[in-house]
Amino acid sequence: MDEIKTSVQNKMDKIIDKLHRDFATFRAGRANPAILDKVQIDYYGTPTPIAQLATVATPEAKQLTIQPWEANLLKDIERAILASEIGITPMNDGRIIRLNFPAPTEERRKELCREVSKHSEEAKVAVRNIRRDGIEKYKSQKKAGEITEDDLKQSEKEMQDLTDKFIKEIEKMNTDKEKEIMEI
């Protein structure tokens, strides 16, 4: 019985971790190296993240610099950034690529907030699906005679309490991210 609850909690924790990673990729006017996590460079036939080919730094609040370890990668990195959907035009000075992050417009901020809400809703649905699967496992144990009716009711209550805790955390993350986006 405890094994199911642990499994459910671990799955819900993974949803929260994924949401943190997703929120880190939202460009909110500040330079954040995580925005480059999804950008891949074809390095000798292998798609490779920028962070594995260059030093990514934040010299100013609204600027990222990318200094590749091999000079011949500058053009490839520049091309990959242009092809990605981060919406920033790289400036290449022959040694370093600079990405300047302008403050987003009011319309763009609202669009980002809608995206944040969409990701939050998807996370809530995933958490509720995990709860449902956990309760189904308890019900099958009840059917098999492994647990009593009281144990089933108690387990369902624990599942709901756990779900409520994670939903609250997702809502707080959503509120914090929207506030961060709108304050810029």
C-alpha positions, -999 to 999 in steps of 0.1 A, spaced: 0 0 0 28 24 9 46 14 -23 18 29 -44 18 62 -25 56 65 -29 53 58 -66 25 83 -70 45 110 -51 76 104 -72 56 108 -104 41 140 -91 75 153 -81 87 147 -117 58 167 -130 69 196 -107 105 193 -119 94 193 -155 73 224 -149 103 242 -133 124 234 -164 96 245 -187 92 278 -168 130 284 -170 128 285 -208 103 313 -208 120 346 -219 108 371 -194 131 400 -203 160 388 -182 188 369 -197 185 332 -186 209 306 -200 182 280 -197 165 295 -228 193 279 -248 186 244 -234 165 234 -264 189 248 -290 210 220 -306 240 223 -328 250 196 -353 285 187 -339 302 161 -361 268 146 -369 254 146 -334 228 171 -321 246 187 -291 233 214 -267 251 248 -268 262 244 -231 283 214 -241 302 233 -268 306 267 -253 307 289 -222 274 306 -217 276 336 -194 253 365 -182 275 396 -181 245 419 -177 208 413 -167 196 415 -203 225 399 -221 239 364 -227 273 357 -242 283 325 -258 320 317 -263 325 285 -282 355 263 -273 362 259 -310 362 291 -331 347 272 -362 315 266 -342 305 303 -341 286 302 -374 269 269 -365 258 283 -331 246 315 -347 226 296 -373 210 273 -347 199 303 -326 184 319 -356 166 287 -365 152 282 -330 121 299 -318 136 320 -290 131 352 -310 165 368 -304 189 377 -331 225 368 -322 254 393 -327 286 376 -337 319 396 -333 342 368 -345 350 355 -310 318 357 -290 281 356 -298 260 381 -278 223 378 -272 205 410 -261 171 406 -245 148 435 -250 120 440 -225 89 423 -239 59 444 -249 27 443 -229 11 421 -256 41 397 -255 39 396 -216 2 386 -218 10 359 -244 38 346 -221 13 345 -192 -11 325 -213 17 300 -222 26 298 -185 -11 290 -176 -13 264 -204 18 246 -190 4 248 -155 -30 233 -166 -12 205 -184 8 198 -152 -24 198 -131 -41 173 -156 -10 151 -153 -11 152 -115 -48 143 -115 -42 114 -140 -15 101 -116 -40 103 -87 -66 84 -108 -40 56 -116 -30 54 -79 -66 50 -68 -72 24 -95 -43 4 -81 -58 6 -46 -92 -5 -60 -76 -35 -77 -60 -44 -43 -94 -42 -27 -109 -64 -54 -81 -90 -48 -88 -89 -11 -54 -75 -2 -69 -45 16 -101 -37 34 -128 -12 25 -115 11 53 -80 9 39 -93 18 5 -112 49 18 -81 60 38 -58 55 7 -82 75 -15 -82 103 11 -43 103 12 -42 104 -26 -66 134 -27 -45 152 0 -13 145 -20 -30 157 -52 -42 189 -35 -7 196 -22 8 193 -57 -20 213 -73 -14 241 -48 23 241 -56 16 243 -93 -7 272 -88 19 290 -67 45 284 -94 21 297 -120 13 329 -100 50 335 -92 60 331 -129 32 354 -141 41 380 -116 77 378 -127 67 382 -164 44 412 -157 69 431 -135 95 435 -162 
